[in-house]
Amino acid sequence: MALTGLLSRLGDSRQREHVAFGIGDGALMVLRDGVWTSAFTPGETVAERGLRLPTAAQQVRCARLTTRPGDLLALCSSSVADLLARPEAGDWFAERWAGRQPYLTSFLSEVNVPVRSPGGDRTVVCLWDFGDARETPPADT
């Protein structure tokens, strides 16, 4: 079994620290200022992408990263990471997800957009960093 995970510090702060970990062929992508970048891939080589649990448990990799308000983390399968890295598809997702968390139904339909991508796996979990809640202006009533 391949595994990619993310541990995030909760609470209000100007920057949030995260630890990504995994083995196999998943990825962690960051959307910052409208641009997708790869923050973590547990397997960099073909051989590493083929590693699986429990037999290769000692080869689980990890990395630390920090997000700032406005960033989006996308923990995803390699096929979704490849899709987000493609300019036309990545820009399309960035327009829909940057700066706001979509409704669940919108998010699911956007992930299922009929765009050809290698592999059929469209697994993705997103984490939006909205910054320090103490600095959020009160909602109009």
N, CA, C and O of each residue as an XYZ file, in Angstrom:
564
protein
N       0.836     -1.164      0.000
C       0.000      0.000      0.000
C       0.892      1.243      0.000
O       1.820      1.346      0.802
N       0.608      2.176     -0.895
C       1.276      3.473     -0.902
C       0.570      4.360      0.112
O      -0.608      4.161      0.406
N       1.296      5.340      0.648
C       0.725      6.225      1.657
C       1.376      7.596      1.554
O       2.600      7.708      1.485
N       0.552      8.633      1.543
C       1.045     10.003      1.653
C       0.166     10.680      2.685
O      -1.060     10.634      2.588
N       0.790     11.312      3.680
C       0.029     11.936      4.757
C       0.546     13.315      5.084
O       1.611     13.730      4.626
N      -0.233     14.019      5.889
C       0.119     15.378      6.278
C      -0.317     15.599      7.714
O      -1.476     15.368      8.059
N       0.605     16.043      8.549
C       0.302     16.455      9.919
C       0.403     17.965      9.950
O       1.399     18.539      9.509
N      -0.637     18.613     10.475
C      -0.677     20.070     10.499
C      -0.915     20.567     11.911
O      -1.724     20.007     12.651
N      -0.209     21.617     12.276
C      -0.421     22.252     13.575
C      -1.680     23.105     13.476
O      -1.810     23.941     12.581
N      -2.591     22.885     14.395
C      -3.820     23.656     14.421
C      -3.641     24.892     15.279
O      -2.690     24.983     16.055
N      -4.538     25.829     15.145
C      -4.488     27.048     15.940
C      -4.230     28.250     15.066
O      -3.944     28.137     13.874
N      -4.338     29.399     15.689
C      -4.156     30.654     14.971
C      -2.698     31.081     15.012
O      -2.096     31.190     16.080
N      -2.149     31.318     13.846
C      -0.782     31.811     13.746
C      -0.599     32.419     12.366
O      -1.401     32.185     11.462
N       0.441     33.186     12.213
C       0.701     33.824     10.920
C       1.234     32.820      9.899
O       1.013     32.973      8.697
N       1.926     31.809     10.372
C       2.421     30.740      9.502
C       2.085     29.415     10.160
O       2.115     29.287     11.384
N       1.767     28.435      9.334
C       1.455     27.115      9.859
C       2.534     26.136      9.428
O       2.982     26.137      8.281
N       2.935     25.309     10.367
C       3.941     24.288     10.078
C       3.246     22.963      9.825
O       2.248     22.627     10.462
N       3.806     22.214      8.868
C       3.246     20.929      8.478
C       4.397     19.934      8.319
O       5.537     20.313      8.055
N       4.071     18.665      8.485
C       5.009     17.586      8.200
C       4.318     16.651      7.215
O       3.265     16.088      7.514
N       4.912     16.494      6.055
C       4.422     15.551      5.050
C       5.237     14.277      5.183
O       6.437     14.324      5.454
N       4.585     13.143      4.993
C       5.289     11.866      5.075
C       4.664     10.893      4.093
O       3.506     11.039      3.702
N       5.441      9.906      3.704
C       4.860      8.916      2.821
C       5.851      7.968      2.197
O       7.064      8.040      2.388
N       5.254      7.078      1.442
C       5.994      6.088      0.677
C       5.164      5.785     -0.571
O       3.936      5.736     -0.504
N       5.814      5.589     -1.678
C       5.089      5.270     -2.900
C       4.969      6.451     -3.842
O       5.914      7.220     -4.019
N       3.786      6.589     -4.451
C       3.663      7.519     -5.570
C       2.700      8.682     -5.362
O       2.192      9.218     -6.347
N       2.428      9.092     -4.143
C       1.569     10.254     -3.897
C       2.353     11.545     -4.019
O       3.530     11.538     -4.381
N       1.689     12.664     -3.712
C       2.359     13.968     -3.794
C       1.627     14.986     -2.932
O       0.454     14.822     -2.595
N       2.348     16.027     -2.589
C       1.772     17.187     -1.911
C       2.093     18.398     -2.768
O       3.259     18.735     -2.977
N       1.040     19.053     -3.266
C       1.188     20.227     -4.113
C       0.768     21.458     -3.324
O      -0.124     21.386     -2.479
N       1.418     22.596     -3.604
C       1.079     23.861     -2.946
C       0.630     24.855     -4.008
O       1.286     25.029     -5.034
N      -0.499     25.501     -3.743
C      -0.960     26.598     -4.594
C      -0.687     27.882     -3.829
O      -1.304     28.151     -2.798
N       0.240     28.666     -4.347
C       0.598     29.951     -3.725
C       0.638     31.002     -4.820
O       1.327     30.842     -5.828
N      -0.102     32.070     -4.611
C      -0.143     33.173     -5.574
C      -0.503     32.693     -6.978
O       0.046     33.176     -7.969
N      -1.436     31.732     -7.053
C      -1.921     31.238     -8.339
C      -1.024     30.256     -9.054
O      -1.306     29.891    -10.196
N       0.071     29.805     -8.407
C       1.027     28.899     -9.044
C       1.141     27.610     -8.229
O       1.335     27.649     -7.014
N       1.018     26.471     -8.911
C       1.175     25.170     -8.270
C       2.645     24.775     -8.247
O       3.341     24.916     -9.253
N       3.124     24.282     -7.105
C       4.477     23.720     -7.014
C       4.397     22.416     -6.238
O       3.516     22.219     -5.401
N       5.320     21.551     -6.531
C       5.400     20.282     -5.814
C       6.180     20.509     -4.528
O       7.334     20.934     -4.564
N       5.550     20.225     -3.391
C       6.198     20.432     -2.094
C       6.820     19.140     -1.572
O       7.810     19.175     -0.842
N       6.234     17.991     -1.950
C       6.714     16.720     -1.420
C       6.251     15.580     -2.308
O       5.077     15.492     -2.667
N       7.173     14.721     -2.651
C       6.850     13.461     -3.315
C       7.626     12.368     -2.599
O       8.854     12.425     -2.548
N       6.938     11.371     -2.042
C       7.651     10.345     -1.291
C       8.577      9.502     -2.147
O       9.539      8.932     -1.632
N       8.312      9.411     -3.433
C       9.172      8.650     -4.321
C       9.660      9.497     -5.464
O       8.863      9.940     -6.291
N      10.964      9.734     -5.531
C      11.505     10.565     -6.616
C      11.908      9.737     -7.833
O      11.845     10.222     -8.963
N      12.319      8.499     -7.608
C      12.716      7.632     -8.718
C      11.606      6.606     -8.973
O      10.710      6.428     -8.147
N      11.677      5.945    -10.108
C      10.693      4.909    -10.444
C      10.695      3.823     -9.372
O       9.635      3.345     -8.968
N      11.883      3.432     -8.911
C      11.972      2.399     -7.875
C      11.334      2.863     -6.572
O      10.633      2.085     -5.925
N      11.560      4.121     -6.170
C      10.968      4.641     -4.941
C       9.457      4.781     -5.051
O       8.741      4.572     -4.072
N       8.962      5.136     -6.242
C       7.512      5.260     -6.421
C       6.822      3.907     -6.342
O       5.612      3.839     -6.126
N       7.574      2.839     -6.515
C       7.006      1.500     -6.443
C       7.043      0.884     -5.053
O       6.509     -0.208     -4.856
N       7.657      1.552     -4.087
C       7.723      1.018     -2.727
C       6.348      1.002     -2.082
O       5.531      1.891     -2.320
N       6.099     -0.008     -1.270
C       4.804     -0.162     -0.619
C       4.972     -0.591      0.826
O       5.987     -1.173      1.207
N       3.954     -0.291      1.621
C       3.888     -0.755      3.008
C       3.252     -2.130      3.039
O       2.429     -2.406      2.167
N       3.555     -2.983      3.940
C       4.445     -2.808      5.082
C       5.891     -3.210      4.797
O       6.759     -3.009      5.647
N       6.167     -3.770      3.625
C       7.502     -4.316      3.379
C       8.616     -3.272      3.378
O       9.756     -3.597      3.709
N       8.314     -2.035      3.016
C       9.353     -1.000      2.944
C       9.126      0.094      3.991
O       9.450      1.257      3.748
N       8.576     -0.265      5.143
C       8.234      0.730      6.170
C       9.435      1.573      6.595
O       9.271      2.747      6.927
N      10.614      1.009      6.591
C      11.808      1.757      7.007
C      12.197      2.829      5.992
O      13.082      3.636      6.280
N      11.576      2.869      4.826
C      11.920      3.846      3.797
C      10.880      4.963      3.651
O      10.871      5.682      2.652
N      10.011      5.103      4.647
C       9.056      6.211      4.634
C       9.840      7.515      4.718
O      10.724      7.658      5.563
N       9.520      8.457      3.851
C      10.210      9.750      3.814
C       9.337     10.812      4.464
O       8.119     10.659      4.550
N       9.961     11.882      4.918
C       9.189     12.987      5.473
C       9.867     14.309      5.134
O      11.054     14.358      4.810
N       9.080     15.378      5.218
C       9.585     16.727      4.938
C       8.733     17.725      5.704
O       7.538     17.511      5.907
N       9.359     18.819      6.129
C       8.644     19.905      6.815
C       8.380     21.025      5.824
O       9.178     21.270      4.920
N       7.246     21.707      6.004
C       6.963     22.867      5.179
C       6.105     23.840      5.981
O       5.479     23.470      6.974
N       6.092     25.070      5.536
C       5.340     26.130      6.187
C       4.423     26.769      5.159
O       4.821     27.020      4.022
N       3.188     27.030      5.575
C       2.266     27.748      4.697
C       1.978     29.111      5.308
O       2.196     29.350      6.496
N       1.487     29.981      4.462
C       1.080     31.302      4.920
C      -0.359     31.536      4.453
O      -0.851     30.806      3.592
N      -1.029     32.529      5.000
C      -2.416     32.772      4.606
C      -2.564     32.889      3.088
O      -1.778     33.558      2.418
N      -3.583     32.224      2.572
C      -3.836     32.222      1.134
C      -3.325     30.982      0.429
O      -3.706     30.721     -0.711
N      -2.465     30.211      1.087
C      -1.937     28.993      0.476
C      -2.975     27.876      0.519
O      -3.864     27.863      1.370
N      -2.842     26.947     -0.411
C      -3.669     25.755     -0.461
C      -2.739     24.567     -0.583
O      -1.840     24.570     -1.424
N      -2.937     23.557      0.236
C      -2.187     22.311      0.134
C      -3.101     21.258     -0.477
O      -4.241     21.096     -0.042
N      -2.612     20.553     -1.469
C      -3.367     19.471     -2.103
C      -2.572     18.178     -1.942
O      -1.557     17.977     -2.608
N      -3.034     17.321     -1.067
C      -2.452     16.002     -0.848
C      -3.131     15.083     -1.847
O      -4.342     14.876     -1.768
N      -2.369     14.526     -2.789
C      -3.037     13.869     -3.906
C      -2.263     12.685     -4.471
O      -1.088     12.468     -4.174
N      -2.981     11.931     -5.300
C      -2.362     10.841     -6.046
C      -1.441     11.435     -7.105
O      -1.537     12.619     -7.429
N      -0.563     10.619     -7.633
C       0.381     11.114     -8.642
C      -0.332     11.588     -9.903
O       0.140     12.517    -10.558
N      -1.468     10.965    -10.261
C      -2.174     11.405    -11.470
C      -2.788     12.798    -11.280
O      -2.823     13.581    -12.230
N      -3.269     13.122    -10.080
C      -3.788     14.468     -9.827
C      -2.630     15.466     -9.784
O      -2.756     16.579    -10.296
N      -1.508     15.081     -9.181
C      -0.333     15.967     -9.153
C       0.122     16.287    -10.572
O       0.459     17.433    -10.869
N       0.137     15.289    -11.450
C       0.500     15.524    -12.847
C      -0.492     16.485    -13.513
O      -0.100     17.339    -14.307
N      -1.764     16.338    -13.186
C      -2.794     17.205    -13.747
C      -2.603     18.647    -13.268
O      -2.689     19.580    -14.066
N      -2.345     18.833    -11.964
C      -2.151     20.182    -11.431
C      -0.889     20.840    -11.974
O      -0.822     22.066    -12.066
N       0.105     20.046    -12.333
C       1.359     20.587    -12.862
C       1.238     21.010    -14.328
O       2.069     21.773    -14.820
N       0.214     20.523    -15.025
C      -0.004     20.927    -16.422
C      -0.568     22.344    -16.453
O      -1.563     22.611    -15.780
N       0.033     23.255    -17.208
C      -0.390     24.657    -17.171
C      -1.887     24.881    -17.389
O      -2.521     25.584    -16.602
N      -2.457     24.300    -18.432
C      -3.865     24.575    -18.711
C      -4.786     24.013    -17.632
O      -5.736     24.686    -17.229
N      -4.529     22.810    -17.160
C      -5.370     22.210    -16.120
C      -5.080     22.836    -14.761
O      -6.009     23.135    -14.011
N      -3.812     23.037    -14.433
C      -3.444     23.636    -13.159
C      -4.010     25.035    -13.000
O      -4.472     25.399    -11.919
N      -3.978     25.830    -14.075
C      -4.545     27.177    -14.039
C      -6.059     27.119    -13.810
O      -6.615     27.939    -13.081
N      -6.712     26.147    -14.436
C      -8.159     25.988    -14.290
C      -8.513     25.693    -12.832
O      -9.429     26.302    -12.280
N      -7.787     24.757    -12.205
C      -8.031     24.439    -10.794
C      -7.676     25.626     -9.893
O      -8.394     25.911     -8.935
N      -6.587     26.308    -10.192
C      -6.169     27.455     -9.381
C      -7.245     28.542     -9.370
O      -7.510     29.139     -8.327
N      -7.864     28.799    -10.522
C      -8.924     29.805    -10.585
C     -10.093     29.457     -9.677
O     -10.710     30.343     -9.086
N     -10.396     28.181     -9.566
C     -11.551     27.750     -8.788
C     -11.262     27.606     -7.298
O     -12.168     27.756     -6.477
N     -10.012     27.315     -6.938
C      -9.704     26.979     -5.550
C      -8.904     28.052     -4.816
O      -8.859     28.028     -3.586
N      -8.279     28.980     -5.510
C      -7.435     29.978     -4.845
C      -8.277     30.917     -3.988
O      -9.279     31.465     -4.448
N      -7.864     31.093     -2.748
C      -8.481     32.076     -1.878
C      -9.840     31.741     -1.319
O     -10.395     32.524     -0.548
N     -10.393     30.604     -1.683
C     -11.700     30.240     -1.147
C     -11.838     28.723     -1.118
O     -11.212     28.005     -1.898
N     -12.655     28.271     -0.221
C     -12.963     26.851     -0.139
C     -14.297     26.642     -0.832
O     -15.306     27.193     -0.391
N     -14.332     25.859     -1.911
C     -15.598     25.678     -2.634
C     -16.569     24.783     -1.847
O     -16.171     24.062     -0.931
N     -17.825     24.850     -2.221
C     -18.799     23.907     -1.669
C     -18.374     22.495     -2.055
O     -17.751     22.291     -3.097
N     -18.707     21.532     -1.221
C     -18.295     20.153     -1.464
C     -18.754     19.650     -2.826
O     -17.983     18.989     -3.523
N     -19.975     19.942     -3.218
C     -20.468     19.468     -4.515
C     -19.668     20.078     -5.667
O     -19.375     19.398     -6.650
N     -19.318     21.351     -5.545
C     -18.493     21.995     -6.584
C     -17.116     21.356     -6.629
O     -16.600     21.057     -7.707
N     -16.517     21.145     -5.455
C     -15.192     20.550     -5.376
C     -15.176     19.172     -6.042
O     -14.282     18.871     -6.833
N     -16.165     18.343     -5.720
C     -16.213     16.990     -6.292
C     -16.411     17.023     -7.805
O     -15.788     16.238     -8.521
N     -17.263     17.912     -8.304
C     -17.452     17.986     -9.756
C     -16.204     18.535    -10.448
O     -15.895     18.132    -11.569
N     -15.486     19.449     -9.795
C     -14.260     19.982    -10.383
C     -13.166     18.920    -10.439
O     -12.441     18.834    -11.430
N     -13.039     18.110     -9.390
C     -12.047     17.033     -9.391
C     -12.374     16.016    -10.472
O     -11.474     15.395    -11.038
N     -13.656     15.843    -10.760
C     -14.094     14.866    -11.753
C     -14.212     15.464    -13.156
O     -14.835     14.868    -14.035
N     -13.619     16.631    -13.366
C     -13.684     17.289    -14.667
C     -13.180     16.337    -15.760
O     -12.193     15.633    -15.549
N     -13.840     16.306    -16.921
C     -13.439     15.370    -17.973
C     -12.189     15.831    -18.737
O     -12.272     16.231    -19.898
N     -11.049     15.768    -18.076
C      -9.770     16.102    -18.684
C      -8.924     14.833    -18.676
O      -8.834     14.140    -17.662
N      -8.322     14.546    -19.790
C      -7.477     13.352    -19.842
C      -6.254     13.530    -18.965
O      -5.583     14.561    -18.992
N      -5.988     12.500    -18.193
C      -4.793     12.510    -17.358
C      -4.277     11.085    -17.267
O      -5.048     10.131    -17.374
N      -2.963     10.939    -17.066
C      -2.420      9.599    -16.936
C      -2.957      8.952    -15.668
O      -2.946      9.559    -14.597
N      -3.419      7.734    -15.796
C      -3.994      7.045    -14.641
C      -5.395      7.559    -14.385
O      -5.727      8.683    -14.762
N      -6.204      6.760    -13.758
C      -7.580      7.151    -13.519
C      -7.846      7.614    -12.106
O      -8.972      7.996    -11.786
N      -6.835      7.590    -11.249
C      -7.017      7.920     -9.846
C      -7.110      9.431     -9.665
O      -6.173     10.151    -10.009
N      -8.218      9.916     -9.132
C      -8.409     11.350     -8.897
C      -8.510     11.631     -7.391
O      -9.362     12.408     -6.961
N      -7.648     11.006     -6.598
C      -7.665     11.203     -5.158
C      -6.992     12.520     -4.802
O      -5.856     12.770     -5.205
N      -7.699     13.372     -4.039
C      -7.127     14.643     -3.585
C      -7.857     15.105     -2.322
O      -9.082     15.030     -2.228
N      -7.080     15.578     -1.367
C      -7.598     16.198     -0.146
C      -6.926     17.556     -0.060
O      -5.703     17.649     -0.156
N      -7.710     18.612      0.120
C      -7.159     19.968      0.144
C      -7.279     20.594      1.521
O      -8.229     20.341      2.262
N      -6.290     21.418      1.843
C      -6.268     22.173      3.084
C      -6.020     23.637      2.716
O      -4.969     23.980      2.175
N      -6.999     24.494      3.015
C      -6.875     25.913      2.742
C      -6.364     26.604      3.998
O      -6.883     26.364      5.088
N      -5.353     27.458      3.860
C      -4.837     28.228      4.989
C      -5.436     29.629      4.895
O      -5.075     30.412      4.017
N      -6.358     29.934      5.813
C      -7.012     31.231      5.812
C      -6.366     32.211      6.773
O      -6.855     33.328      6.936
N      -5.271     31.810      7.413
C      -4.557     32.716      8.289
C      -5.095     32.734      9.699
O      -5.800     31.822     10.132
N      -4.755     33.771     10.390
C      -5.076     33.934     11.794
C      -6.511     34.410     11.949
O      -6.845     35.517     11.526
N      -7.362     33.590     12.549
C      -8.770     33.945     12.724
C      -8.942     35.185     13.596
O      -9.952     35.880     13.487
N      -7.965     35.471     14.462
C      -8.062     36.647     15.325
C      -7.991     37.944     14.517
O      -8.417     38.997     14.992
N      -7.453     37.868     13.298
C      -7.333     39.051     12.465
C      -8.441     39.167     11.422
O      -8.455     40.111     10.633
N      -9.365     38.211     11.417
C     -10.456     38.234     10.461
C     -11.484     39.275     10.883
O     -11.949     39.258     12.023
N     -11.842     40.176      9.982
C     -12.839     41.191     10.352
C     -14.182     40.522     10.619
O     -14.490     39.503     10.000
N     -14.983     41.068     11.520
C     -16.289     40.467     11.811
C     -17.180     40.529     10.589
O     -17.103     41.461      9.788
N     -18.032     39.513     10.461
C     -18.966     39.464      9.332
C     -20.042     40.529      9.507
O     -20.449     40.844     10.625
N     -20.488     41.069      8.395
C     -21.582     42.055      8.448
C     -22.849     41.362      8.894
O     -23.158     40.261      8.437
N     -23.574     41.996      9.776
C     -24.835     41.405     10.251
C     -26.010     42.258      9.879
O     -27.148     41.914     10.197
